[in-house]
Amino acid sequence: MEIRKLELSDQVAFEEFQAKLLNEKAAGNSFIETKKVEDFAAFVEKSKRFETQTDNPDWSTSTNYYAFVDGSIVGRIGCRWQIEKGDLLRIGGHIGYATAPDFRQQGVMTKLLAFALEQYRQRGIKRVLITAREDNLPSRKTIEKVGGKLENILPLEDGHHLARYWIDLEDKHVS
């Protein structure tokens, strides 16, 4: 598995990954949070820009990394670097992620999370907040597998509940 940022040459792989997620969302999977990208080149450019500046002072700078297997995207992880921005400290967290439906339960997200946590460590960020809906048990299990400690569960405006996990990076290395 190769983990890296998107390049313009990844358009077909990205569109296939996006289509899988959008189809799953349309079929009723409420855990999928994605929007259709209409202009891939603009999306790649915006992704690069968002690493250092955003369009809104309440938004965090961020980096998206993608996991590739045999040229196909099998997962994405978004690292938000400024937890103090907007509502990230309460409900958004540092990290958001998605795995292609046909690659779930194969360790893809565990590897992506370990990779992302190392990026935070390299930036000197000592604690990382990851959130998941309380009823998203596979996501919660993955967070716990990489060292997430449940802090609390908060009610959301939509009637669901959010599990908030912290990972302490100061003393250990995630593998």
ABEGO torsion letter per residue (X at the ends): XBBBBBBAAAAAAAAAAAAAAAAAAAAGBAABBBBBBABAAAAAAAAAAAAABBABAABBBBBBBBBBBGGBBABBBBBBABAABEAAAAAAEABBBBBBAAABGAGAAAAAAAAAAAAAAAAGBABBBBBBBAABAAAAAAAAAAGBBBABBBBBAAGBBBBBBBBBAAABBBX
